Amino acid sequence: MLTKAHTFLDKIFHTLKSNSINIENLEIDHICYRTSSAENYLQIKSVFAELGECLIESEVGGRPIATYKLNEPISYKGRNIALVEVPAPKNGKVTPEGYEHIEVVIDTSFEEIMKKYPHSNFDQKGLSKKINPELVIKFSDCAIKFHHQSLEKVIEMEKKALV
């Protein structure tokens, strides 16, 4: 599973470089591993459960999403990625299994990101999210999402709301 992460990170960093998008000064908050079916979701959850602790599993957008904090973070070219998000596919949507996107936390506005990379294919649907809005740049087979809060901080807020 971690070898697949390195292969995916090689691909996404090559894609970012090819598109003149520089995230050198940004921390990768987490990486997302998509599942192809409800059965596959359960299988992949068990794999990540052996690699770390499930911080939360909650329903988002009509399907469960589990987040794992790895015992040993993914170490990639001087970066450490401790969290993996594992969403089940949405009902009726076919998704290939595998790593699909990375998410980074920014300390600038979404508008500044769009101005900095005007040539990018931005998906702005997530800007209207009440909790942790997002700006996405989609590529043919991967994506990068920009947020203002880390996933771990959002999980802490969700857990407090449940108490």
Buried (B, 14 or more C-beta within 10 A) or exposed (E): BBEEBBEBBEBBBEBBEEBEBEBEEBEBBBBBBBBBEEEBBEEBBEEBEEBBEEBBEEEEEEBBBBBBBBEEBBEBEEBEBBBBBBBBBEEEEEBEBBBBBBBBBBEEEBEEBBEEBEEBEBBEEBEEEEEBBBBBBBBEEBBBBBBBBBBBBBBBEBEEEEE
